[in-house]
Amino acid sequence: MESPFTHNTIATGSDFLSRKKDVSQLVSIIADGRHAVIYEPPRTGKQSLINAALSRYEHDSGYRIFRISLLNTIDTEDCSRILEDILSLPASPRPIVCIDEFQNLLRLDGCDRLIRTLEKEWQKQDGPAYIVSGSKINAMKYIFEEKKYFYRLYERVPLSPIDENLISEHIIKTFLRVGRVVEQYQTERIYSITDGHPWYIWQIANSCFNLTKGYLTDSLLEEAIDSLLYAHTPRFQDITDGLSRYQVYLLRAIFDGVTKVSATSTINTYHLNSSANVHRLKEALTKKEVVVFDAQDIPHIIDPIFKVWLDRFYFKTGKTYRQ
């Protein structure tokens, strides 16, 4: 039987678990002719949210939707042509322009000129409503927070966590529909180890569904978690293989929960040499999109399953095993 859990396509319909507040916020921004910016880690539901909001306008004759992806845009001239097409859009019906993987502008020659051109367009009162999204958090933060492009011209739409009870209810009901049983504490385990990341949740749920014909046992659940880790091991190993020795030292400090990475005690404990070296290491790990530093300068490992993999296979601390 084909698994009912969606993890390789954009969630729609009943598979899109409610982010009502986020959808309402995005719909309101579009209706007001303003611009929205969404930057979150890969596969966390950005496109599902955008699709849910745009579905309110698909059959509205007063709007026309344009979708652009910069995923494979590596040529400045190609991007310039895309921008020219955007700038020449007719004012009516009102365009809604969605640009995905927006941070990829940074890898183009003359990216500042391209961004400034688009910035002027955003300043027009009667121009298109823009929704730009990106999956590289630090690159997007560089554009919108550090360089302050588009200053005061947009509203950020952060993704709210998907409610754990909704996740549990959805998994339990889906199992029951075909006569299979999963307990709530098991769905809580799935939610906890993935830190509520929907893509990973549905991968584990999918494995659990395929592994059991009746009651889901704890051993099968752990087998599903192990299967997820093994599936992503090549990707995670590529990340760690690309780190220098000192970058690994800083990553270990962050993994251990250190919040003040430039403190003398941290530098001494983790052999980081100096505060100047820590600054360089922070830049390296953020540029590689391994960690993100929040508004209080507290570091976080971006990918929750990478953190579990580090625990079990790299640093081997065993914190994430079921006690």
C-alpha positions as CSV (number, residue, x, y, z in Angstrom):
1,M,0.0,0.0,0.0
2,E,1.3,3.5,-0.9
3,S,2.1,5.5,2.2
4,P,-0.4,8.3,2.8
5,F,2.2,10.7,4.3
6,T,3.5,13.4,1.9
7,H,7.2,14.3,2.2
8,N,8.5,14.5,-1.4
9,T,5.9,17.0,-2.7
10,I,4.5,20.3,-1.6
11,A,1.7,19.7,1.0
12,T,-1.8,20.7,-0.1
13,G,-5.3,20.0,1.0
14,S,-5.6,17.8,4.0
15,D,-1.8,17.2,4.0
16,F,-1.2,20.9,4.7
17,L,-1.6,21.1,8.5
18,S,-3.0,24.4,9.6
19,R,-0.7,27.4,9.8
20,K,-3.8,29.6,9.9
21,K,-2.1,32.6,11.4
22,D,0.7,32.5,8.9
23,V,-1.7,32.1,6.0
24,S,-3.9,35.0,7.2
25,Q,-0.8,37.2,7.6
26,L,0.4,36.5,4.1
27,V,-3.1,36.9,2.6
28,S,-3.4,40.3,4.3
29,I,0.0,41.5,3.1
30,I,-1.0,40.6,-0.5
31,A,-4.4,42.2,-0.2
32,D,-2.8,45.5,1.0
33,G,-0.3,45.5,-1.9
34,R,2.6,45.1,0.4
35,H,5.6,42.7,0.1
36,A,6.4,39.6,2.1
37,V,9.7,37.9,2.9
38,I,10.0,34.3,4.1
39,Y,13.2,32.7,5.0
40,E,13.3,29.4,6.8
41,P,15.4,26.2,6.5
42,P,14.7,23.8,3.5
43,R,11.6,21.7,3.5
44,T,9.9,23.4,6.4
45,G,6.7,24.4,4.6
46,K,7.5,27.7,2.9
47,Q,6.0,26.7,-0.5
48,S,3.0,25.0,1.1
49,L,2.3,28.3,3.0
50,I,2.7,30.4,-0.1
51,N,0.4,28.1,-2.1
52,A,-2.2,28.1,0.6
53,A,-2.2,31.9,0.6
54,L,-2.2,32.2,-3.2
55,S,-5.1,29.8,-3.5
56,R,-7.3,32.7,-2.2
57,Y,-6.3,34.7,-5.4
58,E,-6.1,32.1,-8.1
59,H,-9.7,32.6,-9.3
60,D,-9.8,36.3,-8.5
61,S,-9.9,38.2,-11.8
62,G,-8.3,41.2,-10.1
63,Y,-5.0,39.4,-9.6
64,R,-2.5,37.5,-11.8
65,I,0.2,35.2,-10.2
66,F,3.7,34.9,-11.5
67,R,6.2,32.3,-10.1
68,I,9.9,32.6,-10.6
69,S,12.7,30.4,-9.2
70,L,16.3,31.4,-8.9
71,L,17.4,27.9,-7.9
72,N,19.4,27.4,-11.1
73,T,20.1,31.0,-12.0
74,I,23.9,31.3,-12.3
75,D,24.1,33.9,-15.1
76,T,23.8,37.6,-14.5
77,E,22.4,38.3,-17.9
78,D,19.7,35.6,-17.5
79,C,18.7,37.2,-14.1
80,S,18.7,40.7,-15.7
81,R,16.2,39.4,-18.4
82,I,14.0,38.0,-15.6
83,L,14.0,41.3,-13.8
84,E,13.2,43.1,-17.1
85,D,10.2,40.8,-17.6
86,I,9.0,41.6,-14.0
87,L,9.4,45.3,-14.5
88,S,7.4,45.3,-17.7
89,L,4.4,43.5,-16.2
90,P,1.1,45.3,-16.8
91,A,-0.5,47.0,-13.8
92,S,-3.8,45.3,-14.3
93,P,-4.8,42.7,-13.3
94,R,-2.6,43.3,-10.3
95,P,0.5,41.1,-10.4
96,I,1.6,38.9,-7.5
97,V,5.2,38.0,-8.1
98,C,6.7,35.1,-6.1
99,I,10.5,34.7,-6.3
100,D,11.9,31.5,-4.8
101,E,15.5,30.9,-3.6
102,F,16.0,34.7,-3.6
103,Q,19.4,34.4,-1.8
104,N,20.9,33.1,-5.0
105,L,21.1,36.7,-6.3
106,L,24.2,37.0,-4.1
107,R,26.2,34.6,-6.2
108,L,25.8,36.7,-9.4
109,D,28.2,39.4,-10.6
110,G,26.6,42.7,-10.0
111,C,24.2,41.4,-7.5
112,D,24.1,44.8,-5.7
113,R,22.8,46.5,-8.9
114,L,20.2,43.8,-9.4
115,I,18.9,44.1,-5.9
116,R,18.9,47.9,-6.0
117,T,16.9,47.7,-9.2
118,L,14.3,45.5,-7.6
119,E,14.4,47.7,-4.5
120,K,13.3,50.7,-6.5
121,E,10.4,48.6,-7.9
122,W,9.2,47.8,-4.4
123,Q,9.0,51.4,-3.6
124,K,6.2,52.0,-6.2
125,Q,2.8,52.3,-4.6
126,D,0.9,50.7,-7.5
127,G,3.4,48.0,-8.5
128,P,3.2,44.2,-8.0
129,A,2.9,42.6,-4.6
130,Y,6.1,40.5,-4.1
131,I,6.6,37.4,-2.1
132,V,10.2,36.4,-1.9
133,S,11.4,33.2,-0.1
134,G,14.8,31.6,0.6
135,S,16.0,28.4,2.2
136,K,19.5,29.7,3.2
137,I,18.7,31.6,6.4
138,N,22.1,33.3,6.8
139,A,22.2,34.5,3.2
140,M,18.7,35.9,3.5
141,K,19.6,37.5,6.8
142,Y,22.6,39.1,5.1
143,I,20.4,40.7,2.4
144,F,17.5,41.8,4.7
145,E,19.1,42.3,8.1
146,E,22.8,43.0,7.7
147,K,22.9,44.9,4.4
148,K,19.3,46.2,5.0
149,Y,18.3,46.1,1.4
150,F,14.5,46.8,1.0
151,Y,14.6,48.6,4.3
152,R,11.0,49.1,5.6
153,L,9.6,47.9,2.3
154,Y,8.6,44.4,3.4
155,E,7.1,42.4,6.2
156,R,8.7,39.2,7.3
157,V,6.5,36.1,7.7
158,P,8.2,33.7,10.0
159,L,6.8,30.1,10.0
160,S,5.0,29.2,13.2
161,P,5.8,25.8,14.6
162,I,3.2,23.2,13.5
163,D,1.2,22.3,16.6
164,E,2.3,19.0,18.1
165,N,-1.3,17.9,18.8
166,L,-2.2,18.4,15.1
167,I,0.7,16.2,14.1
168,S,-0.2,13.5,16.6
169,E,-3.8,13.5,15.6
170,H,-3.0,13.4,11.9
171,I,-0.6,10.5,12.3
172,I,-2.9,8.5,14.6
173,K,-6.0,9.0,12.4
174,T,-4.0,8.1,9.2
175,F,-2.9,4.8,10.8
176,L,-6.4,4.0,12.1
177,R,-7.9,4.4,8.6
178,V,-6.1,1.3,7.5
179,G,-6.4,-0.6,10.7
180,R,-3.0,0.2,12.1
181,V,-2.2,1.7,15.5
182,V,0.3,4.2,16.7
183,E,0.3,5.5,20.3
184,Q,0.4,9.2,21.1
185,Y,3.6,8.9,23.1
186,Q,5.2,7.5,19.9
187,T,4.0,10.5,17.8
188,E,5.4,12.7,20.5
189,R,8.7,10.9,20.1
190,I,8.7,11.6,16.4
191,Y,7.9,15.3,17.0
192,S,10.5,15.7,19.6
193,I,13.4,14.1,17.8
194,T,12.7,16.1,14.6
195,D,12.1,19.3,16.6
196,G,8.8,19.6,14.7
197,H,10.4,19.7,11.3
198,P,7.6,18.6,8.9
199,W,9.7,17.0,6.2
200,Y,11.5,14.7,8.7
201,I,8.3,14.0,10.6
202,W,6.6,12.7,7.5
203,Q,9.7,10.6,6.5
204,I,9.7,8.9,9.9
205,A,5.9,8.5,9.8
206,N,6.2,7.0,6.3
207,S,8.8,4.5,7.4
208,C,6.7,3.5,10.5
209,F,3.6,3.0,8.3
210,N,5.6,0.7,5.9
211,L,7.2,-1.2,8.7
212,T,4.1,-2.2,10.6
213,K,0.9,-4.1,9.7
214,G,-0.7,-3.7,13.1
215,Y,0.5,-2.0,16.2
216,L,3.6,0.1,15.9
217,T,6.2,-1.1,18.4
218,D,8.9,1.0,19.9
219,S,11.6,-1.0,18.3
220,L,10.1,-0.4,14.8
221,L,9.8,3.3,15.6
222,E,13.5,3.4,16.5
223,E,14.3,1.4,13.3
224,A,12.4,4.1,11.3
225,I,14.5,6.8,13.0
226,D,17.7,4.9,12.3
227,S,16.6,4.5,8.6
228,L,16.2,8.3,8.4
229,L,19.6,8.9,9.8
230,Y,21.3,6.4,7.4
231,A,19.4,7.9,4.4
232,H,20.8,11.3,5.2
233,T,24.3,10.2,6.2
234,P,26.0,11.0,2.9
235,R,24.7,14.5,3.0
236,F,25.7,15.1,6.6
237,Q,29.1,13.5,6.1
238,D,29.7,15.9,3.2
239,I,29.0,18.8,5.7
240,T,31.5,17.5,8.3
241,D,34.1,16.6,5.7
242,G,34.0,20.2,4.5
243,L,34.8,21.6,8.0
244,S,38.2,22.5,9.2
245,R,39.4,21.2,12.6
246,Y,38.7,24.4,14.3
247,Q,35.3,24.7,12.7
248,V,34.5,21.2,14.2
249,Y,35.7,22.5,17.6
250,L,33.2,25.3,17.4
251,L,30.5,23.1,16.1
252,R,31.1,20.8,19.1
253,A,30.7,23.7,21.5
254,I,27.4,24.7,19.9
255,F,26.3,21.1,19.9
256,D,27.1,21.0,23.7
257,G,24.8,23.9,24.2
258,V,27.4,26.6,24.7
259,T,25.7,30.0,24.3
260,K,28.7,32.4,24.7
261,V,31.1,31.0,22.1
262,S,33.5,33.9,22.5
263,A,33.9,33.6,26.2
264,T,37.4,32.8,27.5
265,S,36.2,29.6,29.2
266,T,34.7,28.4,25.9
267,I,37.9,29.3,24.0
268,N,40.0,27.4,26.4
269,T,37.7,24.4,26.8
270,Y,37.2,23.9,23.1
271,H,40.7,24.9,21.9
272,L,39.5,27.8,19.8
273,N,42.7,29.9,20.3
274,S,41.3,33.4,20.4
275,S,38.2,35.5,20.1
276,A,39.4,36.7,16.7
277,N,39.5,33.1,15.6
278,V,36.1,32.5,17.0
279,H,34.8,35.4,14.9
280,R,36.2,33.8,11.7
281,L,34.8,30.4,12.7
282,K,31.4,31.9,13.2
283,E,31.5,33.4,9.8
284,A,32.5,30.1,8.2
285,L,29.8,28.0,9.9
286,T,27.1,30.6,9.1
287,K,28.2,30.9,5.4
288,K,28.0,27.1,5.1
289,E,24.5,27.3,6.6
290,V,25.4,24.9,9.4
291,V,24.4,27.2,12.3
292,V,22.5,30.3,12.8
293,F,22.9,33.0,15.5
294,D,19.7,34.5,16.8
295,A,19.1,38.1,17.9
296,Q,20.8,37.4,21.2
297,D,23.8,36.0,19.4
298,I,23.0,32.5,20.7
299,P,24.0,29.8,18.2
300,H,21.7,27.0,16.9
301,I,22.3,24.1,14.6
302,I,19.9,24.6,11.8
303,D,19.1,21.1,10.8
304,P,17.5,19.1,13.7
305,I,18.3,15.7,12.2
306,F,21.9,16.7,11.5
307,K,22.1,17.4,15.2
308,V,20.8,13.9,16.0
309,W,23.3,12.5,13.5
310,L,26.1,14.3,15.2
311,D,25.0,12.9,18.4
312,R,24.9,9.3,17.3
313,F,27.6,9.0,14.6
314,Y,30.0,11.9,14.9
315,F,30.4,13.1,18.4
316,K,28.8,9.9,19.8
317,T,27.4,11.3,23.0
318,G,24.2,9.2,22.8
319,K,21.9,11.9,24.1
320,T,19.1,11.2,21.6
321,Y,18.6,7.5,22.2
322,R,15.4,6.5,23.9
323,Q,16.1,6.1,27.6
